[in-house]
Amino acid sequence: MQLPSATTAVLFALVCVTARPSAMVAAPQRSLQLEDVLESVELHYPLLASVLEERNLADARLLSKAGAFDFRVGAGSTVKPRGFYQTYEGDLYAEQPTTLWGAELFGGYRIGVGNFAIWDGGDRTNDGGEFRAGVRLPLLRNRAIDDRRAELLKAEIGVEAADPLIQERVLEFGRSAAFAYWNWVAAGMRVGVARRLLEEAKKRQSQLARRVERGALPEIDLADNERLINDRQVLLISAERAFEQAAIDLSLFLRDAEGSPRTASAALLPEKFPAERRPRTEQIADDIERAFAQQPILRDFALREAEFEVDLALAENRMLPGLGVTIGGSKDVGGPSKIPDDKGPAVLEARIEFELPVQRREARGEVAEAEARLRQIRSEERFARDRIAAEVRNAMAALRAAYDQVGAARRNLELAQRLRRAEDRKLLLGQSNLINVNIREVQAFDAASQLIAAQADYFRARANYRAAVGDVRLDVPPGA
């Protein structure tokens, strides 16, 4: 399944940043990138395939409503072989409704031969039958619009309305896929931090064992460090379980060629998060305007308003009196079936009909309802614009806060690592103890975890901002 280019663009607009680092675990395959996940959503995500059927449903409804203007043919025959009046009548007719001024074309052929009663003489034709053609044309009511044209117009609007619905769901799926991807990356990074914390305790165990053998440390320090190893083993198991869960969540969007969920392994993890970019808060006004132009919900409101305008036009049409004209002509061919009744001369006929419901309460009620619907949808559209502007501002505020938080978390990690290294040196010089070393290591671990969380928040906030703006541009930073 290939999406249209516009849908593809919306999907890839949620690619916040793209990195191509080497994997944490040496492997022949490259690291998994966000574009890979979004491409998988584009090709194999079942809910996306489902929402794309909206276009087929709209096309089917349009085809159904266009059937009101199908060319129609019919035929009938009456035979009286026995009785005082022995007659044969046959009739073939055709009708073609049109969308032009509500006109309807008609034509046909009939033949009536035999012994007709005097009061049925109008059914008699010449031996060759009678050809006829004409047009029925409304002059007031149903001239500009009628039920059939109104249904066709709304079906055409429905075809256009399928695209905003699809784009809105695509933005939703892309944002959810981006969130799942960054959650998976963050969970994998936490596993690496927890594993390094455990390895530090294991490495120190052998060092402490040698010092205990020399009598430089009491044996209780060795037991205490072994407790730290067990505690950090538990921490690692918890981090691995969280990573497994994140990989399962990601597999809903990451699928193989057959469309089955694919669980990403640790070998596909990028080595680190991509570099953050400072949010350009000065462009918030421009981004709000772009959101007004690009958000599919506003396009949906416009199309719904157009549909209600059709309802209003139809209701106003029903307020008009019915005035129509039918113009037709007929011509018999062949010799007269009864002498001297020759119907050969051509006939031209015009008929005018007039109708006026005096109170017109039904039509007035429909006009009032359609006008109320229009006022209602326009009020909802104004609020939707206000909400979009608020969402863009809020998304920018969240992105700016996430960017600042990454900077603070990175600085906190640098300080925690400096203190940990200093405490390690003090331990080697016999000026510290295992408790203080553990405190510094846990502080460094917490700082690393906070940085990972802050980076994940930043990239989720960036994906959320792109979705809030409804941007259809591929956002890949230079050199990524």
Steps between C-alpha positions, in 0.01 A plus 500: 500500500645834393361825636445814290788743511309744726437228757861388483614857556282533809642177641860603447433851634510339843864396454636736762867433453692215346832357609719231356728397786654160537311244706579435867547134418717427198273362230492493122171693483480875550316652791126541481395852402171679540453512122506119500214490748296760311559321171373182662190687617451628146524156345362257754313668788153337508316803640645717225382250240159516665473879494613510137181311419314823581593622154356185342185536712459862388549402135241227541249746650566742213440225245176410675369859501600547135265210426208743537605637159529163329350461154175305535311296243176311527245321290144377524245323281126434509337243269125437465474207255134420582195714563309770322803727495808310386813716541875486533695768686874520561701774671875553531623803692831651620574773758821686580508720811767770484675732744444796266220716644325184615400419144388151409505373144257236382420317184346181375311304245151352517266319269128443532310310230169319487136575560501769773196630678416859418609612846836324455566650162789698633692178551487419129809571289583464135626163384865600556436623854573831667836650601508764774759713681497793738633668809361575847646815654433655844483880491499585874515221757762234417663717232819591692503190722285201583521191720701299247755774434527579872582138582755492217664823621525367856648176372763699307577695819527165679771392257699813585431450872668159495845657460490719816382199699782288361760771563378552856535129575838490326624778727369308798661173392830670418513677835420178685768317302755773580412481870537121497837528323647753743366302796678195361826692452479643853426159650799351318725781624385434858596136463849609399530733800376231739741248350795737540402563862498125564834453324659766720391312811625168359832652404540649847422162660824348373695806612345487846567127524874557450506777761308282747754222444778745585311610811465854370119484527258316724314208348169675558583740216515205264158379616361851468621528141351161422167636626543792258558253217177319579309826536626625166423165340138553602517849353636363172227236480237770549658716227516202262132427563411862427702479177323179404164670556608804296608269216161327508322836490719605207421176316142623447650754257812314387396214275662255262426459130197281579359764736565303818632683809879502518675531837811716478801354677769684695733455201290757314534771765675822398810576698360826633222751451542746213612852584226733622421824322393815679132574429444809288242673716506808277319306226200408716270748322594363159455144623151581626409633156644187340297290741184684389588419139610140557297353785250258343232577759452851358464357150242261642307790653502682165360194324233447765401864461472447124273202565271708722493771233365239260230416755414871531481542122273197477276631780475844334416324174203336668366843594450576130178422314507212259494619143605273219463463129497189286564537128474202273434394148382184326479369145318197365652307212352260250154494359185562702381193690142621459367691199475798499676550842851579378718615793794585283527875571756583770368614838659759728369524855581721801367460853546731800440390861483714814492399867529704821471367857337799665649483853833336409570418865713200414723704270527790750599257773768346279640844418516594868668169586760534224582857606540388861729217391716746308528735798584203720776365276651846454516548877665160537749591227596822680561304819700239306730776371545631855574148621755438223679824587502402869630152417784643290596743777480227761702260284767768450510570875539127568774473238687800639474362856615158383800655325598693814446190709742305281766766554449499877497118511820482296674743734373304799645180352838664443513612864385161629765320294770739624399433862490125438851500351626708790345260749662205319840665537438566867407134548825388338690733737313361797328834566146381426282199550265278303191682622614832360609337175159336461327830565702669225440213257126504566499877455676459166256227399204718593649792307553279193143372526371855531692603191357208304149591616557866409628411153204270440267777616667742259455277196144411598431872542650565158280235340201646681584848375525387139160331536350811663617712207385233254819555305541288189872570453770242568690637801852358492778711657811572294768233523266245657 
